[in-house]
Structures are given as structure tokens and as C-alpha cells.
């Protein structure tokens, strides 16, 4: 390296050091304003965070029930009168899609009259009595009557999807589901209602479709002359009979609860510490930018007295 290059490098380092010292000096002079702005951001965020209600999360895990040995020999899905003979990997996603559908939610709030008020009219949770307090201007909990226009199910569905989380793990054939609510007790009850009502809905759908398929097949077989087709239709009847059996035995049809819903002891959200300190950092950055703009662009921002 030549002497000229050494001189240029040393000059650059000296200029950088001077620039950093100047920048630090500017910020140090405006430190009070920076601290005040950061503190204001922090306090406002803390007040906002304290105003947010506690949210509790109740969750559960379910395993997908196999249909039986006979169904495992089927390599394709045979659709008949709207009924599909389910392969092992289809039942989990079918259950998840049902729970997240608008049709299921509409059915759910029709059979569970407490679900919609708890979702849309809950105001706060009284921890000592473990009771959910409803908005008295919106819902009369004693007479179970809406005092305003009952929320449309499509409007309530958006709130339902926001609070509910569900996922299917293909490799383990496990379905995880959770509900967030201001009441830990209601969170558990809602999760239970969703789990068992979705399973019952799918049971009824498959039972009805299977009955219709059996009615058709038993009528069509005597009219079929080809032996190969008669044999195939007999196999279909056996599959439908197996479906009938599976829908009529056991407490559940699609899922088996492995880890049942629980009443959570601690809140899930909000993270008030994170909200407050994040706002404080934003205020700190904002204060630094403001001080630098006051110094380098004095015509844009007039300095305040005493800062």
C-alpha cells in the first residue's frame, strides 16, 4: 500500500470518528426529549395493554379412528349417493374442513344456544365466581334473549375463525384444536362443543348417505345381469354395511379424544410486558429521529424551548 493510500485510509477513519462523535453529541444534547418521548410511548402502551381483557386458551388433541380392516383393503374412494368410503388419510382433513366451514358453525349455534352469546355478547370474566358477565345492553342471560338484533351467523363466523385454531398432523393422524376466550371455563366448554358436535354431524351425514346407498344397491342388484357388476355391487354393499356399523357404535365416529379440553389456569394473552417495551423502543427510535431531523433539517422542525 502506498503512502497516499495510507493517508487516505487514515483520513477516512478520522472523519468517521469525528462524525460519530458529532452524532453522539447531538443525541446527548437531546437526551431529555428522547427519554420523554420513549416514556410517553411506554406509558400509553402500558395503559392500553392493561385495558385489554385476559384471554385464556383451552386446547385438545384427537386421534383419527381407523374405519376397520375391511376399509383398509380399498385403494380408491367409491362415491355413491354422496357417500365416500374414506381412506385413512382423508378423515382428518375432512374433520378439519368441517369444523372450519360456515355450514358447521351455523349448525353449531343452532344446537348449542349458549355458544353464540358467549362468542358475541361476553363483556368480562369474574374470576372469583368463575362466571361470564354479558353485556346487559346486548343480551339478557336470564331469559336467554337478545336485546338487539341477533348477530348474523356470517358475522359471528369471522369471530369464531379468529378465536379457533385447528390443524391435522398427517404423519401422526392427530388433530389439535384450541379456543381463545376471556373465560377459561367457557373456552373449555366451547372446545368440547366443537369437538363432539362436528363428530356427530359427520356421523349423521355418513349414516344418511349410507342408508340411501344401501337402498339403491339392494334394488339395483336383482336387475343387473352381468356377474362381474353384481359382484362389485355386493362389495359396495359390504362397505356400506361397515359404514353403518361404524356410525352406530362407540361414543365418537371420526375422532377419539386423546388429550381432552381443560380449564386453563393462566392467561394466554395479551403479553402486556412485550406490548409496553415494544412501544418504548418505538418511542426511543422516534425520539432519535426527531432530534436528528431538528439538527440537520432545522427549517422543517422548529426546536421547542428548554430542549
DOGUNU-163527 format. One record per atom (N, C-alpha, C, O): residue in three letters; x, y, z. Coordinates in steps of 0.2 Angstrom, whole numbers, plus 5000, padded with zeros to 4 digits. Each point is the difference from the previous one (the first is absolute). Layout:
# DOGUNU-163527
AlaXYZ;...
This chain:
# DOGUNU-163527
Unk500449945000;Unk499650065000;Unk500450065000;Unk500550015004;Unk499450044992;Unk500450064999;Unk499850055006;Unk499649995003;Unk500950064997;Unk499950055006;Unk499350044999;Unk499750025004;Unk500249994989;Unk499350044999;Unk499449965002;Unk499650035003;Unk500549904996;Unk499449965002;Unk499950005007;Unk499550005003;Unk501149995001;Unk500050005007;Unk499750075003;Unk499650005005;Unk500650054992;Unk499850075002;Unk499250004999;Unk499750035004;Unk500149954990;Unk499350004999;Unk499649965005;Unk499450025002;Unk500849924999;Unk499749955005;Unk500050045007;Unk499549995003;Unk501050044999;Unk500050035007;Unk499650065000;Unk499650015005;Unk500350024989;Unk499650065000;Unk499349985001;Unk499650035003;Unk500249914993;Unk499349985001;Unk499849985007;Unk499550015002;Unk501049955001;Unk499949985007;Unk499950065005;Unk499550005004;Unk500950054995;Unk499950065004;Unk499450034999;Unk499650035004;Unk500249984989;Unk499350034999;Unk499449965003;Unk499650035002;Unk500549914997;Unk499449955003;Unk500050015008;Unk499450015002;Unk501250005001;Unk500050005007;Unk499750075002;Unk499650015005;Unk500550044991;Unk499850075001;Unk499250004999;Unk499750035004;Unk500149944991;Unk499349994999;Unk499649975005;Unk499550025002;Unk500849925001;Unk499649975005;Unk500050045006;Unk499550005004;Unk501150034998;Unk500050055006;Unk499550054999;Unk499650025005;Unk500350014989;Unk499550054999;Unk499349985001;Unk499650035003;Unk500349914994;Unk499349975001;Unk499949985007;Unk499450025002;Unk501049965001;Unk499949985007;Unk499950065004;Unk499650015005;Unk500850054994;Unk499950065003;Unk499350034999;Unk499750035005;Unk500149964989;Unk499350034998;Unk499549965004;Unk499550035003;Unk500549904997;Unk499549965004;Unk500150025008;Unk499550005003;Unk501150014999;Unk500150015007;Unk499650065002;Unk499850015006;Unk500350044990;Unk499750075002;Unk499249995000;Unk499750045004;Unk500049924992;Unk499349994999;Unk499849945004;Unk499449974999;Unk501050005006;Unk499849945004;Unk499450015004;Unk499649955000;Unk500250115002;Unk499450015005;Unk499449994995;Unk499549965002;Unk500550074992;Unk499449994996;Unk499949934998;Unk499549984999;Unk501149994999;Unk500049934998;Unk499749955006;Unk499549964998;Unk500750055008;Unk499849965006;Unk499250025001;Unk499649955001;Unk500250114998;Unk499350025001;Unk499649974995;Unk499549975002;Unk500750034992;Unk499649974994;Unk499949925002;Unk499549984999;Unk501149995002;Unk500049935001;Unk499549985006;Unk499749955000;Unk500450095006;Unk499549995005;Unk499350014999;Unk499649965002;Unk500250094994;Unk499350014998;Unk499849944996;Unk499449985001;Unk501050004994;Unk499849944996;Unk499949945005;Unk499549964999;Unk500950035006;Unk500049945004;Unk499450015005;Unk499649955000;Unk500250115003;Unk499550005004;Unk499349994996;Unk499649975003;Unk500350064992;Unk499450004996;Unk499949924998;Unk499449985000;Unk501149994998;Unk500049934998;Unk499849965006;Unk499649954999;Unk500750065007;Unk499849975006;Unk499350015002;Unk499749955002;Unk500150114997;Unk499350015002;Unk499549964995;Unk499549975002;Unk500750034992;Unk499649964995;Unk500049935001;Unk499549975000;Unk501150005002;Unk500149935001;Unk499649985006;Unk499749955000;Unk500350095005;Unk499649995006;Unk499250004999;Unk499649975004;Unk500250074991;Unk499350004998;Unk499849944997;Unk499449994999;Unk501049974998;Unk499849944996;Unk499849955005;Unk500449985005;Unk499149984993;Unk499849945005;Unk500549944999;Unk500349994995;Unk499749985010;Unk500449935000;Unk499749954995;Unk499450005000;Unk501049974996;Unk499749954996;Unk500349935003;Unk500649995001;Unk499049964999;Unk500249935002;Unk499949954995;Unk499550014996;Unk501049955003;Unk499949954994;Unk500049935003;Unk500349975004;Unk499150004994;Unk499949935001;Unk500149964994;Unk499850014995;Unk500649935005;Unk500249964995;Unk499849935001;Unk499949985006;Unk500149984988;Unk499949935001;Unk500449964994;Unk500150044995;Unk500049905006;Unk500349964994;Unk499649944999;Unk499749975005;Unk500250014989;Unk499649944998;Unk500349964995;Unk500450034995;Unk499649915005;Unk500249954995;Unk499549984996;Unk499450005002;Unk500749994991;Unk499549984995;Unk499949935001;Unk500549965000;Unk498950025000;Unk499849925001;Unk500049974993;Unk499850034995;Unk500649915005;Unk500049964994;Unk499349974999;Unk499649985005;Unk500250014988;Unk499349984999;Unk500049925001;Unk499449975001;Unk501150004999;Unk500049925001;Unk500449974994;Unk500250034996;Unk499949905005;Unk500449974996;Unk499749994993;Unk500450014995;Unk499049995004;Unk499750004994;Unk500150064995;Unk500149994994;Unk499950075010;Unk500150064996;Unk500750014998;Unk500150034995;Unk500449945009;Unk500750004998;Unk500249974993;Unk500550014997;Unk499149945001;Unk500149974994;Unk499850044994;Unk500249984994;Unk499450075007;Unk499850044994;Unk500550054999;Unk500350045004;Unk499949974989;Unk500550044998;Unk499850064997;Unk500350054999;Unk499049955000;Unk499750064997;Unk499450025004;Unk499749965003;Unk500150104996;Unk499350025003;Unk499549994995;Unk500050024994;Unk499549955008;Unk499449984996;Unk499450055003;Unk499849995005;Unk500050054990;Unk499550055002;Unk499349974998;Unk499949984994;Unk499650025010;Unk499449984999;Unk499550035004;Unk500050005006;Unk499550044990;Unk499550045003;Unk500350055005;Unk499750015005;Unk500950024993;Unk500350055005;Unk500449975005;Unk500350045004;Unk499849904997;Unk500449975005;Unk500749974997;Unk500049974995;Unk500550055009;Unk500649974998;Unk500349955005;Unk499950025006;Unk500449934991;Unk500349955005;Unk500750035001;Unk500450014996;Unk499750015011;Unk500650055001;Unk500649955001;Unk500049955004;Unk500550084993;Unk500749975001;Unk500250035007;Unk499850065002;Unk500849915000;Unk500250035007;Unk500250075000;Unk499950045005;Unk500449984989;Unk500350075000;Unk499550054999;Unk500150065000;Unk499349924998;Unk499450054998;Unk499650025006;Unk499850065000;Unk500249905005;Unk499550025006;Unk500250065004;Unk499650045002;Unk501149964999;Unk500250065004;Unk499950074996;Unk499750045003;Unk500549974991;Unk499850064997;Unk499350014999;Unk499850065000;Unk499849894999;Unk499350015000;Unk499750035006;Unk499650045000;Unk500649935006;Unk499850035006;Unk500250075001;Unk499650045002;Unk501049984996;Unk500350075001;Unk499650044995;Unk499850065002;Unk500149924992;Unk499650044995;Unk499350015003;Unk499750064999;Unk500049895004;Unk499350015003;Unk500050055006;Unk499650055000;Unk500949955004;Unk500050045006;Unk500150084998;Unk499750045003;Unk500649974991;Unk500250064998;Unk499550034995;Unk500150054996;Unk499349915003;Unk499550024994;Unk499550045003;Unk499850005006;Unk499950044990;Unk499450055002;Unk499449955002;Unk499650025004;Unk500349934992;Unk499549965001;Unk500049975007;Unk499549995004;Unk501149984998;Unk500049975007;Unk499950065005;Unk499749985005;Unk500650084994;Unk499950055006;Unk499250015000;Unk499850015006;Unk499950004989;Unk499350015000;Unk499649955004;Unk499650015004;Unk500649934994;Unk499749945004;Unk500250005007;Unk499549995005;Unk501150034997;Unk500250005007;Unk499650055004;Unk499849985006;Unk500150084992;Unk499750055004;Unk499249995000;Unk499750035004;Unk500149924992;Unk499349985000;Unk499949955005;Unk499550005004;Unk500949954997;Unk500049955005;Unk500250025007;Unk499849975005;Unk500750084995;Unk500350025006;Unk499850075001;Unk500350054998;Unk499249975006;Unk499750065001;Unk500450055004;Unk499950064999;Unk500649915004;Unk500550055004;Unk500650024996;Unk500450045003;Unk499749934992;Unk500650014996;Unk500150074997;Unk500550035001;Unk498949994996;Unk500050064997;Unk500150065005;Unk500450054999;Unk499249955006;Unk500050055005;Unk500750015003;Unk500350055001;Unk500049895001;Unk500750005003;Unk500550034995;Unk500550035002;Unk499449964991;Unk500450024995;Unk500050084999;Unk500550034999;Unk498949995001;Unk499850074997;Unk499850055006;Unk500050064998;Unk499849915007;Unk499750055005;Unk500450005007;Unk499850045004;Unk500749924996;Unk500450005007;Unk500350075001;Unk500350024995;Unk499750005011;Unk500350075002;Unk500649995004;Unk500650034998;Unk499449935007;Unk500649995004;Unk499949935004;Unk499449975000;Unk501150015004;Unk500049945004;Unk500150015007;Unk500550045001;Unk499149945003;Unk500150015007;Unk500449945003;Unk499749955001;Unk500950065001;Unk500449955002;Unk499849965006;Unk500149945001;Unk499750105004;Unk499849975007;Unk499449954999;Unk500049955003;Unk499550084994;Unk499449954999;Unk500049964994;Unk499649964999;Unk501050054997;Unk500149964994;Unk499350004995;Unk499849954997;Unk500050115003;Unk499450014995;Unk500150054995;Unk500450055001;Unk499349944993;Unk500150054994;Unk499550055001;Unk499449995001;Unk500850074998;Unk499550065001;Unk499950024993;Unk500450024996;Unk498949985002;Unk499850034993;Unk499850075000;Unk499950035005;Unk500250004989;Unk499850074999;Unk499250005001;Unk499649984996;Unk500250065010;Unk499350005001;Unk499650044995;Unk499449995000;Unk500950054996;Unk499750044995;Unk499949954993;Unk499650024996;Unk500749935004;Unk500049964994;Unk499649935001;Unk499749984996;Unk500549995010;Unk499749935001;Unk499749995007;Unk500450025005;Unk499049964996;Unk499749985006;Unk500249935002;Unk499649954997;Unk500850045007;Unk500349935002;Unk499449965003;Unk500049945000;Unk499650095004;Unk499549975004;Unk499549974996;Unk499849945001;Unk499950104994;Unk499549974996;Unk500349984993;Unk499649974996;Unk501050035004;Unk500449984994;Unk499750034993;Unk499749974996;Unk500350105004;Unk499750034995;Unk500450064998;Unk500350045004;Unk499849974989;Unk500450064998;Unk499650065000;Unk499450004998;Unk500950055005;Unk499750075001;Unk500150044994;Unk499750064999;Unk500749924996;Unk500150044994;Unk499949944994;Unk499949955002;Unk500250074992;Unk500049964995;Unk500549945001;Unk500650015001;Unk499249934998;Unk500449945001;Unk500550004995;Unk499950014994;Unk500849985008;Unk500550004995;Unk499949954994;Unk499849945002;Unk500350084992;Unk499949954995;Unk500649955000;Unk500650025002;Unk499249924996;Unk500549955001;Unk500750014996;Unk500549985002;Unk499450064992;Unk500650014996;Unk500550055004;Unk500650004999;Unk499050055004;Unk500450055004;Unk500449965006;Unk500650025001;Unk499049945003;Unk500349975005;Unk500549954998;Unk500549985004;Unk499549994990;Unk500449954997;Unk500750035000;Unk500549965002;Unk499650104996;Unk500750045000;Unk500350005007;Unk500649995001;Unk499050025004;Unk500250005007;Unk500249935002;Unk500549995004;Unk499149964994;Unk500249935002;Unk500649984997;Unk500449965003;Unk499750054990;Unk500749984997;Unk500650045003;Unk500549975000;Unk499450095003;Unk500550045003;Unk500249975006;Unk500650005002;Unk498949975002;Unk500249975007;Unk500249934999;Unk500349975005;Unk499549994990;Unk500149935000;Unk500649984995;Unk500150034995;Unk500349925008;Unk500649984996;Unk499949925000;Unk499949975005;Unk500250014988;Unk499949925000;Unk500549984994;Unk500150044995;Unk500249905006;Unk500549984995;Unk500149925001;Unk499949975005;Unk500250004989;Unk500149934999;Unk500749984999;Unk500350034995;Unk500049935009;Unk500749974999;Unk499949934996;Unk499949955004;Unk500350054990;Unk499949944996;Unk500449955002;Unk499749945000;Unk500950075002;Unk500549945002;Unk499849975006;Unk500149945001;Unk499550095004;Unk499849975006;Unk499349995000;Unk499749975005;Unk499950054990;Unk499350005000;Unk499750035006;Unk499549975004;Unk500750094998;Unk499850045006;Unk499750064998;Unk500350044996;Unk499249985007;Unk499650074999;Unk500150045006;Unk499849975006;Unk500550094994;Unk500050045006;Unk499550064999;Unk500050034994;Unk499749995011;Unk499550055000;Unk500150055006;Unk500149975005;Unk499750094994;Unk500050045006;Unk499650064999;Unk499850024994;Unk499950015012;Unk499650065000;Unk500250055005;Unk500249985005;Unk499850084993;Unk500250065004;Unk499450035002;Unk499650024996;Unk500450005011;Unk499450035002;Unk500250045007;Unk500549985003;Unk499150074999;Unk500150045006;Unk499949965006;Unk500250015005;Unk499449934994;Unk499849965006;Unk500349934999;Unk499949974994;Unk500650015010;Unk500349934999;Unk499549955000;Unk500149954997;Unk499350055007;Unk499549955000;Unk499650004994;Unk499949944997;Unk500050125000;Unk499650004994;Unk500549974994;Unk499749974995;Unk500950055005;Unk500549974995;Unk500049935000;Unk500049974995;Unk500050005011;Unk499949925000;Unk499449984997;Unk499949954996;Unk499550085006;Unk499449984998;Unk499950004993;Unk499749964996;Unk500550105001;Unk500050014993;Unk500449954996;Unk499849974995;Unk500850015007;Unk500449954997;Unk499649935000;Unk500049974995;Unk499850015011;Unk499649945000;Unk499450004995;Unk499949954997;Unk499750115003;Unk499450004996;Unk500249994992;Unk499749964997;Unk500950075001;Unk500250004993;Unk500249934999;Unk499849974995;Unk500650005009;Unk500349934999;Unk499449954999;Unk500049964995;Unk499650035010;Unk499549954999;Unk499450024995;Unk499749954998;Unk500150115001;Unk499550024996;Unk500249984992;Unk499749984996;Unk501050045003;Unk500249984993;Unk500149934999;Unk499849984994;Unk500349985011;Unk500149934999;Unk499349974999;Unk499849964996;Unk499750075008;Unk499349974999;Unk499750024993;Unk499649974998;Unk500650095000;Unk499750024994;Unk500349964994;Unk499649984996;Unk501050005004;Unk500349964995;Unk499749935001;Unk499949964995;Unk499950015011;Unk499749945001;Unk499350004997;Unk499949954996;Unk499750105005;Unk499450004997;Unk500050014992;Unk499649964997;Unk500850085001;Unk500150004992;Unk500249934997;Unk499749984995;Unk500849995008;Unk500249944997;Unk499449945001;Unk499949964996;Unk499850045010;Unk499449965001;Unk499550004995;Unk499749964997;Unk500150115002;Unk499550014995;Unk500249984993;Unk499649974996;Unk501050055002;Unk500249984993;Unk500149934999;Unk499849974995;Unk500449995010;Unk500149935000;Unk499349974999;Unk499949954997;Unk499650075007;Unk499349974999;Unk499850014993;Unk499749954998;Unk500450115000;Unk499750014993;Unk500449954995;Unk499749984995;Unk500950025006;Unk500449954995;Unk499849935001;Unk499949974995;Unk500050015011;Unk499749935001;Unk499449994997;Unk499849944997;Unk499750115003;Unk499449994997;Unk500049994992;Unk499749964997;Unk500850085001;Unk500150004992;Unk500349934998;Unk499749974995;Unk500850015009;Unk500449944998;Unk499549945000;Unk500049964996;Unk499650035010;Unk499649955001;Unk499549994994;Unk499749954999;Unk500150114999;Unk499550004994;Unk500349994993;Unk499749974996;Unk500950055004;Unk500350004993;Unk500349934999;Unk500149984994;Unk500249985011;Unk500349944999;Unk499649954996;Unk500249974995;Unk499150025007;Unk499649954996;Unk499950014993;Unk499949964996;Unk500250115002;Unk499950024993;Unk500649994996;Unk500050014994;Unk500649985009;Unk500650004997;Unk500249934998;Unk500049955004;Unk500150044989;Unk500149934997;Unk500849985000;Unk500149945001;Unk500350114999;Unk500749984999;Unk500349985007;Unk499950045005;Unk500449904996;Unk500249985006;Unk500650045003;Unk500050015006;Unk500450024990;Unk500650045002;Unk499750065004;Unk500250025005;Unk499350014992;Unk499750065003;Unk499649985006;Unk500050045005;Unk499749914995;Unk499649985006;Unk500549985006;Unk499850025006;Unk500849954992;Unk500549995005;Unk500250075003;Unk500150015006;Unk500150044990;Unk500250065002;Unk499550045004;Unk500250035005;Unk499249964993;Unk499450035004;Unk499949975007;Unk499950035005;Unk500349914995;Unk500049965007;Unk500550035004;Unk499950005006;Unk500750014991;Unk500550035004;Unk499950075003;Unk500150025006;Unk499550024990;Unk499850065002;Unk499550005006;Unk500050045004;Unk499649914995;Unk499549995006;Unk500449985006;Unk499850035006;Unk500749934994;Unk500449985006;Unk500350075003;Unk500050005006;Unk500350044989;Unk500350065003;Unk499550055003;Unk500150035005;Unk499349974992;Unk499550045003;Unk499749975007;Unk499950045005;Unk500149904995;Unk499849975007;Unk500550015005;Unk499950015006;Unk500849994992;Unk500550025005;Unk499950075002;Unk500150015006;Unk499850034989;Unk499950075002;Unk499450015005;Unk500050045005;Unk499549924994;Unk499450005004;Unk500249985007;Unk499850035005;Unk500649924996;Unk500249975006;Unk500450065004;Unk499950015006;Unk500650024990;Unk500450055003;Unk499750065003;Unk500250035005;Unk499249994991;Unk499650065003;Unk499649985006;Unk499850055003;Unk500149894998;Unk499549985005;Unk500349975007;Unk499749995005;Unk501050014994;Unk500349975006;Unk500550055003;Unk500350044996;Unk499949965010;Unk500550055003;Unk499750075001;Unk499650024997;Unk500750015008;Unk499850075002;Unk500250054995;Unk499750054999;Unk500849944997;Unk500250044994;Unk500149964994;Unk500149945000;Unk499950104994;Unk500049964994;Unk500750024996;Unk500349954998;Unk499950115001;Unk500550024996;Unk500750005005;Unk500549984998;Unk499450055008;Unk500550015004;Unk500049975007;Unk499449985002;Unk501250015001;Unk500049985007;Unk500450055004;Unk500650014998;Unk499150025007;Unk500450055004;Unk500549975004;Unk499949955004;Unk500750074995;Unk500649985003;Unk500250045006;Unk500149985006;Unk499950094993;Unk500150055005;Unk499450045000;Unk499950054996;Unk499649945009;Unk499450045000;Unk500150075002;Unk500550025002;Unk499050024996;Unk500150085002;Unk500050015007;Unk499849965004;Unk500550094998;Unk500150025008;Unk499950075001;Unk499950044995;Unk500049975011;Unk499950075003;Unk500750035001;Unk500349985005;Unk499950074991;Unk500750025001;Unk500150055006;Unk499550035002;Unk501049965001;Unk500250045007;Unk500250074998;Unk499950055004;Unk500549964991;Unk500350064999;Unk499850034993;Unk499849964995;Unk500350105004;Unk499850044994;Unk500449984994;Unk500649995002;Unk499250014992;Unk500449994995;Unk500250064996;Unk500650014998;Unk499050045003;Unk500150074997;Unk499650055004;Unk499549985003;Unk500750084997;Unk500550034996;Unk500750005004;Unk500050005006;Unk500550014990;Unk500750015003;Unk500150075001;Unk500350044996;Unk499549985010;Unk500050075002;Unk500850035000;Unk500150064998;Unk500349905005;Unk500750025000;Unk500350014993;Unk500350054999;Unk499649914997;Unk500250004993;Unk499750074996;Unk500450034997;Unk499049985004;Unk499650054997;Unk500450075003;Unk500150044996;Unk500049965010;Unk500250075003;Unk500750014998;Unk500250064998;Unk500349895002;Unk500750014999;Unk500150014992;Unk500450044998;Unk499149934998;Unk500150014993;Unk499850074998;Unk500350034996;Unk499250005008;Unk499850074998;Unk500550045003;Unk500250064997;Unk500249935008;Unk500550045003;Unk500650004995;Unk500350054999;Unk499949894998;Unk500550004995;Unk499850044994;Unk500450044997;Unk499049965001;Unk499750044994;Unk500150075002;Unk500250044996;Unk499649985010;Unk500150075002;Unk500750025001;Unk500150064998;Unk500349905004;Unk500850025000;Unk500250014993;Unk500450054999;Unk499449914996;Unk500350014993;Unk499750064997;Unk500350044997;Unk499049975005;Unk499750074997;Unk500350065003;Unk500150054997;Unk500149955010;Unk500350055003;Unk500750024997;Unk500250054998;Unk500249895000;Unk500750014997;Unk499950034993;Unk500350054998;Unk499249934998;Unk499950034994;Unk499850075000;Unk500250044996;Unk499349975009;Unk499850075001;Unk500650055001;Unk500050054997;Unk500449935008;Unk500650045002;Unk500550014994;Unk500250064998;Unk499949894998;Unk500450004994;Unk499750054995;Unk500450044996;Unk499049955003;Unk499650054995;Unk500150075002;Unk500050054996;Unk499949965010;Unk500050075003;Unk500750034999;Unk500150064999;Unk500449905001;Unk500750024999;Unk500250014993;Unk500350064998;Unk499549894998;Unk500250014993;Unk499550034995;Unk500250034995;Unk499249985007;Unk499550034997;Unk499650055004;Unk499449995001;Unk500950065001;Unk499750055005;Unk499450034997;Unk499650035004;Unk500449984990;Unk499550044997;Unk499349965000;Unk499550034999;Unk500649905001;Unk499449965000;Unk499749995007;Unk499450005001;Unk501050005004;Unk499749995007;Unk500350065004;Unk500650005001;Unk499050045002;Unk500250055005;Unk500249975007;Unk499549965002;Unk501150055000;Unk500149985007;Unk499650035005;Unk499850065000;Unk500049905005;Unk499650025006;Unk500450035005;Unk500649985001;Unk499250075003;Unk500450035005;Unk500249955006;Unk499549965002;Unk501150045000;Unk500249965006;Unk500249944998;Unk500149965005;Unk500050024989;Unk500249934998;Unk500650014996;Unk500349954997;
